[in-house]
Amino acid sequence: MHNMIAALFLFSLCYVHNIQAKVTIHRFEDCEKGKDYSLSVDMKIKHDGDKNIVEEGTITNKIDFTKDIKAVLEVFSEEGGQWKQLAKKEDDLCNIRETFIGEFAEEVEKAAGITDTCLIKKGEYKLSNFVADFTKVKYTDFPEGKVKVRTEMHKDADIVGCLEVEFTLQK
């Protein structure tokens, strides 16, 4: 699940499957800085031409992420300085990983040294100089312009993680 998180928001970074587009990541972080989530991310993104590179990234998972983790994924587009919701999906984290992220999740997991899928043990996982290849993401319905993807994860009534990614898509 944890890999799914990394992938989820890295996936947010790169929701563009088989679309010839330039994606520029502006922000990839916990929804609320300083909040003590069970799952948190710290990503340093750099740009090299059309490439978005996770120069240094840490995914900290304080609990085992199992199939009982639920997620609410929302996609927003910026219009006139306001965020307008375009899509919302609630499901278990594994299904969201498969439905929205696809092959990109596998690449993130491999790069971070995560060997299981949707049964991720607590621990700290690192990414270094990982090139985010947006063509591997399954979701394709991103509009051109500034986009925000927010994923909130729940275990029972508790919020165990919340990630946001903002990027610009130019077709």
Buried (B, 14 or more C-beta within 10 A) or exposed (E): BBBBBBBBBBBBBBBBBEBEBEBBBEEBBBBEEEEEBBBBBEBEBEEEEEEBBBEBBBBBBBBBBBEEBBBBBBBBBBEEEEBEEBBEBEBBBBBBBBEBBBBBBBBBBEBBEBEEBBBBBEEEBEBEEBEBBBBBBBBEEBBEEBBBBBBBBBBEEEBBBBBBBBBBBEE
